[in-house]
Amino acid sequence: MSALTEPNTITAVITKESAEKLGLAEGDDVTAIIKSTEVIIGK
């Protein structure tokens, strides 16, 4: 398991319905849990 050690920005696309169910608002602090068999990172 890896963790980001500095403040960072992760961008994700979710549906409006999911954002509403989670009660998300712009600027909220959240925790990102990434579950994937593939993660593609570009530089």
Beta strands, then each sheet from edge to edge (+ up, - down):
end
